[in-house]
């Protein structure tokens, strides 16, 4: 498992550790509905004086303004990004490692209304079709696909005898969320809430293209797994008090995590219902993240109530933001990961004062940092692990500048 450390730009740059892809989408075109035979007649009527470039065009999926698939193979310039070969995407993504088995008989249509398709047209082969399966049903929120839901699309295409499939094509706003492939399928996880569409088309060895099948996918935010408290101090004597509960019927031990999101460290103390202090942690200029554990107080304990008091540690009159996260001990690292836990970095000038130190390199999740770039800025990472991956992003656009 790779060890990772990340840093993030402040005004113009952002540095993180995980790799991602940036995709730009084009607006769908407007076409009219027609049968395949009508389309062929129309193509035959095209003037022989058409340019040579037009003869090098490929069929592509298209959508009307009413967002209905025309189900007609249309032409599109080969260099266009609107008609993406699925093989090229999967070659880049590689094989996706699903930890458990996928139940192909458990169709997504049977467990949620969040995904639908236009259905299979009454056409001769080739016919494009995908069977969507939900890999982790526990991720559904009130029966709806969430940002934690992993979808597996199995190929269910049809071609004539002695004919093979030579190409698969995808388009739509869901395409950037393809993770990779498994045997006979590809894997997708849409990590942003909203409405998405996936268009799918195949080509056979005779050069014939299927009509396009559209899959509409509605995604909601995943259920909040953690309790989060955020704030900023306005003076050296400021303090903040928060109440939280832990359901020990769901876990044997809970984690209380503290992230320094500004330049000022924070101290926290946790008290039980009897007023006993059971935990104390702090962040400093050198250590931006800290955490502690609260074990199940008794074998039959269920919901227990606690209070956490936060105070500034060596307050300064500038950014003093902090973040407190409470959740399952098993999720400790993930609770402190992600862009929401970005840490501000100062220009280094003294090892004992502001050399940013982490107790460990992340095994999962990621560390995000943000800093103001100077003309002479240099990023230095010291580690005792064999492999470190990071990238630098432009904070305004999230575009990768360095890897």
GIFEN-V529088 format. One record per residue. RES is the residue in three letters. SS is DSSP state (A for helix, B for strand, O for the rest). PSI is psi in whole degrees, -180 to 180 (* if undefined). OMEGA is omega in degrees with one decimal (* if undefined). Layout:
BEGIN
[[RES & SS & PSI & OMEGA] [RES & SS & PSI & OMEGA]]
END
This chain:
BEGIN
[[UNK & O & 132 & -177.9] [UNK & O & 142 & 170.9] [UNK & O & 142 & -175.0] [UNK & B & 146 & 174.5] [UNK & O & 141 & -177.6] [UNK & O & 156 & 174.7] [UNK & O & 157 & -171.3] [UNK & O & 138 & -178.0] [UNK & O & 154 & -177.3] [UNK & O & -58 & -178.1] [UNK & O & -44 & -176.6] [UNK & O & -14 & -176.9] [UNK & B & 149 & 173.7] [UNK & B & 136 & -178.7] [UNK & B & 127 & 174.6] [UNK & B & -177 & -170.9] [UNK & O & -34 & -175.7] [UNK & O & 152 & 178.9] [UNK & O & 146 & -179.8] [UNK & O & 173 & 179.4] [UNK & O & 142 & 176.5] [UNK & O & 128 & -175.8] [UNK & O & 136 & 176.1] [UNK & O & 135 & -177.1] [UNK & O & 149 & 173.9] [UNK & O & 157 & 176.7] [UNK & O & 142 & 179.4] [UNK & O & 148 & 178.3] [UNK & O & 173 & 178.6] [UNK & O & 124 & 178.4] [UNK & O & 170 & 177.4] [UNK & O & 154 & -176.7] [UNK & O & 142 & 176.7] [UNK & O & 162 & 175.7] [UNK & O & 166 & 179.2] [UNK & A & -39 & 179.8] [UNK & A & -41 & 177.9] [UNK & A & -38 & 179.7] [UNK & A & -41 & 178.8] [UNK & A & -42 & 178.8] [UNK & A & -43 & 179.9] [UNK & A & -40 & -179.8] [UNK & A & -37 & 179.1] [UNK & A & -25 & -177.9] [UNK & O & -6 & 179.2] [UNK & O & 138 & -176.9] [UNK & O & 141 & 177.9] [UNK & O & -12 & -179.6] [UNK & O & 7 & 178.8] [UNK & O & 150 & -175.7] [UNK & O & 159 & -179.8] [UNK & A & -29 & -179.9] [UNK & A & -35 & -178.0] [UNK & A & -28 & -179.5] [UNK & A & -9 & -178.6] [UNK & A & 27 & -177.1] [UNK & B & 160 & -178.5] [UNK & B & 151 & 176.2] [UNK & B & 150 & -179.6] [UNK & B & 156 & 176.8] [UNK & O & 150 & 178.7] [UNK & O & 158 & -175.6] [UNK & B & 142 & 175.3] [UNK & O & 172 & -179.6] [UNK & O & -23 & 177.2] [UNK & O & 7 & 178.2] [UNK & O & 35 & 174.7] [UNK & O & 135 & -179.3] [UNK & B & 133 & -179.4] [UNK & O & -19 & 179.4] [UNK & O & 33 & 177.2] [UNK & O & 135 & 176.2] [UNK & O & 122 & 179.4] [UNK & B & 173 & 179.8] [UNK & B & 149 & -178.6] [UNK & B & 141 & -178.5] [UNK & B & 141 & -173.9] [UNK & O & -33 & -177.1] [UNK & O & -2 & -179.3] [UNK & O & 149 & 177.3] [UNK & O & 1 & -175.8] [UNK & O & -18 & -177.2] [UNK & O & 93 & -170.4] [UNK & B & 122 & 175.2] [UNK & B & 126 & -179.3] [UNK & A & -36 & -179.9] [UNK & A & -38 & -179.5] [UNK & A & -39 & 178.2] [UNK & A & -46 & -176.5] [UNK & A & -30 & 175.9] [UNK & A & -38 & 178.5] [UNK & A & -43 & -176.7] [UNK & A & -36 & -179.0] [UNK & O & -172 & 179.3] [UNK & B & 133 & -179.7] [UNK & O & 134 & -175.3] [UNK & O & 98 & 172.7] [UNK & O & 129 & -173.0] [UNK & O & -27 & -177.8] [UNK & O & -180 & 179.1] [UNK & O & 151 & 176.3] [UNK & O & 124 & 179.1] [UNK & O & 97 & -176.0] [UNK & O & -25 & -179.7] [UNK & O & -12 & -179.3] [UNK & O & 81 & -174.1] [UNK & B & 146 & 177.9] [UNK & A & -34 & 179.7] [UNK & A & -26 & -176.8] [UNK & A & -18 & -173.8] [UNK & A & -11 & -179.8] [UNK & O & 151 & 173.4] [UNK & O & 7 & -175.0] [UNK & O & -8 & 178.8] [UNK & B & 137 & 179.5] [UNK & B & 162 & 177.6] [UNK & B & 166 & 178.5] [UNK & O & -12 & -179.4] [UNK & O & 173 & -177.5] [UNK & O & 129 & 179.1] [UNK & O & 154 & 176.6] [UNK & O & 80 & -176.1] [UNK & O & 162 & 170.4] [UNK & O & 162 & 179.0] [UNK & O & 154 & 4.5] [UNK & O & 146 & 178.1] [UNK & B & 127 & 178.8] [UNK & O & 138 & 177.9] [UNK & O & 140 & 174.8] [UNK & B & 144 & 175.6] [UNK & B & 108 & -179.9] [UNK & B & 133 & 178.9] [UNK & B & 138 & 177.2] [UNK & B & 120 & -176.4] [UNK & O & -40 & -175.3] [UNK & O & 86 & -176.8] [UNK & A & -25 & -179.7] [UNK & A & -15 & -179.4] [UNK & A & -12 & -179.9] [UNK & O & 143 & 177.5] [UNK & B & 109 & -176.4] [UNK & O & 42 & 177.8] [UNK & O & 5 & -178.7] [UNK & B & 148 & 177.0] [UNK & O & 133 & -179.2] [UNK & B & 176 & 179.0] [UNK & O & -10 & 175.3] [UNK & O & -7 & -174.4] [UNK & O & 133 & 176.5] [UNK & O & 123 & 179.8] [UNK & B & 139 & 175.9] [UNK & B & 122 & -179.5] [UNK & B & 109 & 178.3] [UNK & B & 141 & 177.7] [UNK & B & 133 & 178.9] [UNK & O & 42 & -174.6] [UNK & O & 160 & -180.0] [UNK & B & 131 & 173.9] [UNK & O & 163 & 178.6] [UNK & O & 163 & 176.6] [UNK & O & 145 & 178.9] [UNK & O & 18 & 177.3] [UNK & O & 141 & -179.8] [UNK & O & 162 & 175.7] [UNK & B & 124 & -177.9] [UNK & B & -13 & -179.5] [UNK & B & 143 & 173.9] [UNK & B & 138 & -175.2] [UNK & B & 142 & 179.6] [UNK & B & 157 & 177.6] [UNK & B & 169 & 176.7] [UNK & O & 170 & -174.1] [UNK & O & -14 & -179.9] [UNK & O & -15 & -174.1] [UNK & A & -42 & -179.1] [UNK & A & -13 & -175.7] [UNK & A & 8 & 174.5] [UNK & B & 128 & -175.5] [UNK & B & -31 & -175.0] [UNK & B & -165 & -176.2] [UNK & B & 157 & 166.7] [UNK & B & 179 & -176.9] [UNK & O & 116 & 175.7] [UNK & O & 16 & -175.7] [UNK & B & 169 & 169.3] [UNK & B & 157 & -171.4] [UNK & B & 142 & -178.5] [UNK & B & 143 & 170.4] [UNK & O & 113 & 179.5] [UNK & O & 114 & -171.0] [UNK & O & 9 & 176.6] [UNK & O & 136 & 176.6] [UNK & O & 150 & 177.5] [UNK & B & -172 & 178.5] [UNK & B & 131 & -174.9] [UNK & B & 157 & 178.3] [UNK & B & 144 & 176.1] [UNK & B & 125 & 177.1] [UNK & B & 139 & -173.3] [UNK & B & 136 & -177.4] [UNK & B & 148 & 178.3] [UNK & B & 161 & 174.7] [UNK & B & 139 & 179.4] [UNK & B & 178 & -173.1] [UNK & O & -11 & 175.0] [UNK & O & -4 & -177.5] [UNK & O & 4 & -179.7] [UNK & O & 144 & 178.1] [UNK & B & 143 & 174.3] [UNK & O & 166 & 167.6] [UNK & O & 164 & -173.9] [UNK & O & 138 & 172.7] [UNK & B & 133 & 179.4] [UNK & B & 136 & 174.8] [UNK & B & 122 & 178.7] [UNK & B & 130 & -174.7] [UNK & B & 125 & 176.4] [UNK & B & 128 & -174.6] [UNK & B & 133 & 176.2] [UNK & B & 164 & 178.7] [UNK & O & 143 & 177.6] [UNK & O & 153 & 178.2] [UNK & O & 137 & -179.9] [UNK & O & 121 & -177.2] [UNK & O & -22 & -172.3] [UNK & O & 159 & 171.8] [UNK & B & 127 & -173.2] [UNK & B & 135 & 176.9] [UNK & B & 126 & -178.3] [UNK & B & 151 & 179.3] [UNK & B & -178 & 178.7] [UNK & B & 135 & -177.8] [UNK & O & 145 & -179.5] [UNK & O & -10 & 179.8] [UNK & O & 168 & -179.0] [UNK & O & -28 & -178.9] [UNK & O & 7 & -177.8] [UNK & O & 156 & 175.5] [UNK & B & 161 & 178.1] [UNK & B & 140 & -178.7] [UNK & B & 134 & -179.4] [UNK & B & 145 & 175.9] [UNK & B & 140 & 177.0] [UNK & B & 161 & 179.8] [UNK & B & 149 & 176.2] [UNK & B & 126 & 177.7] [UNK & B & 100 & -176.8] [UNK & O & -1 & 170.7] [UNK & O & -15 & 179.9] [UNK & O & -12 & -178.1] [UNK & O & 157 & 177.7] [UNK & O & -21 & -179.6] [UNK & B & 140 & -179.8] [UNK & B & 156 & 176.9] [UNK & B & 139 & 171.1] [UNK & B & 114 & -174.3] [UNK & B & 146 & -178.7] [UNK & B & 128 & 179.8] [UNK & B & 129 & 173.9] [UNK & B & 108 & -178.4] [UNK & O & -12 & 177.2] [UNK & O & -151 & 178.0] [UNK & O & -13 & -173.1] [UNK & O & 131 & 177.6] [UNK & B & 162 & -178.3] [UNK & B & 143 & 172.6] [UNK & B & 139 & 176.2] [UNK & B & 147 & 172.6] [UNK & B & 135 & -177.9] [UNK & B & 134 & -178.4] [UNK & B & 146 & 175.2] [UNK & O & -175 & -175.7] [UNK & O & -24 & 179.3] [UNK & O & 0 & 179.5] [UNK & O & 8 & 179.3] [UNK & O & 132 & 176.6] [UNK & B & 124 & -176.2] [UNK & B & -9 & -178.0] [UNK & B & 143 & 174.5] [UNK & B & 131 & 179.0] [UNK & B & 162 & -179.7] [UNK & B & 152 & 168.8] [UNK & O & 154 & -177.0] [UNK & O & -176 & 177.2] [UNK & O & -30 & -178.1] [UNK & O & -26 & -177.6] [UNK & O & 110 & -173.9] [UNK & O & -12 & -177.5] [UNK & B & 138 & 178.8] [UNK & B & 161 & -175.9] [UNK & B & 160 & 176.5] [UNK & B & 169 & -173.8] [UNK & B & 147 & 173.4] [UNK & B & 113 & -178.2] [UNK & B & 159 & 177.5] [UNK & O & 123 & -173.3] [UNK & O & -26 & 179.1] [UNK & O & 164 & -175.8] [UNK & O & -31 & -176.6] [UNK & O & 12 & -179.1] [UNK & O & 141 & 176.0] [UNK & O & -103 & -179.2] [UNK & B & 124 & 178.3] [UNK & B & 143 & -176.3] [UNK & B & 142 & -177.5] [UNK & B & 163 & 176.0] [UNK & B & 136 & 176.9] [UNK & B & 133 & 179.7] [UNK & B & 126 & -178.9] [UNK & B & 137 & 176.9] [UNK & B & 154 & 179.7] [UNK & B & 146 & 178.4] [UNK & B & 109 & -176.2] [UNK & O & 63 & -175.5] [UNK & O & 142 & 171.6] [UNK & O & 152 & -175.3] [UNK & O & 57 & 173.4] [UNK & O & -166 & -172.0] [UNK & O & 120 & -177.2] [UNK & O & 34 & -177.4] [UNK & B & 149 & 176.8] [UNK & B & 165 & 179.0] [UNK & B & 129 & 177.7] [UNK & B & 129 & -178.1] [UNK & B & 133 & 179.8] [UNK & B & 131 & 179.3] [UNK & B & -167 & -179.4] [UNK & B & 139 & 178.7] [UNK & A & -33 & -179.1] [UNK & A & -19 & -178.0] [UNK & A & 19 & -174.4] [UNK & A & -51 & -176.9] [UNK & A & -41 & 179.7] [UNK & A & -33 & 179.8] [UNK & A & -27 & -179.5] [UNK & O & 5 & -178.1] [UNK & O & 175 & 173.0] [UNK & O & 162 & -176.4] [UNK & A & -24 & 178.8] [UNK & A & -15 & 178.3] [UNK & A & 31 & -179.9] [UNK & O & 136 & -179.2] [UNK & B & 133 & 174.9] [UNK & B & 134 & 178.0] [UNK & O & 141 & 173.3] [UNK & O & 161 & 171.0] [UNK & O & 127 & -177.4] [UNK & O & 135 & 174.6] [UNK & O & -13 & -180.0] [UNK & O & 124 & -174.7] [UNK & A & -39 & -176.4] [UNK & A & -6 & -175.3] [UNK & A & -52 & -174.6] [UNK & A & 24 & 166.3] [UNK & O & 118 & -175.2] [UNK & O & 120 & -174.7] [UNK & O & 133 & 174.4] [UNK & O & 139 & 179.7] [UNK & O & -23 & 179.4] [UNK & O & 156 & 171.4] [UNK & O & 138 & -174.6] [UNK & B & 136 & 175.0] [UNK & O & -35 & 174.6] [UNK & O & 171 & -178.2] [UNK & O & -156 & -179.1] [UNK & O & 159 & 174.1] [UNK & O & 132 & 177.0] [UNK & O & 136 & 176.6] [UNK & B & 156 & 179.6] [UNK & B & 135 & 179.7] [UNK & B & 162 & 177.8] [UNK & O & 122 & -177.3] [UNK & O & 133 & 172.1] [UNK & O & 166 & -177.1] [UNK & O & -23 & -178.7] [UNK & O & 18 & -176.1] [UNK & O & 136 & 175.8] [UNK & O & 133 & 178.5] [UNK & O & 126 & 179.1] [UNK & O & 129 & 178.9] [UNK & O & 123 & 176.3] [UNK & O & 133 & -177.2] [UNK & O & 156 & 175.5] [UNK & O & 16 & 176.1] [UNK & O & 162 & -173.0] [UNK & O & -27 & -172.6] [UNK & O & 128 & 178.1] [UNK & O & 135 & 175.8] [UNK & O & 139 & 177.3] [UNK & O & 166 & 173.2] [UNK & B & 156 & 178.5] [UNK & B & 131 & -177.2] [UNK & B & 150 & 169.8] [UNK & O & 123 & -172.1] [UNK & O & -28 & -177.5] [UNK & O & -28 & -176.3] [UNK & O & -8 & -176.0] [UNK & O & 18 & 177.5] [UNK & O & 140 & -177.9] [UNK & B & 130 & 178.1] [UNK & B & -36 & -179.2] [UNK & B & 154 & 174.8] [UNK & O & * & *]]
END
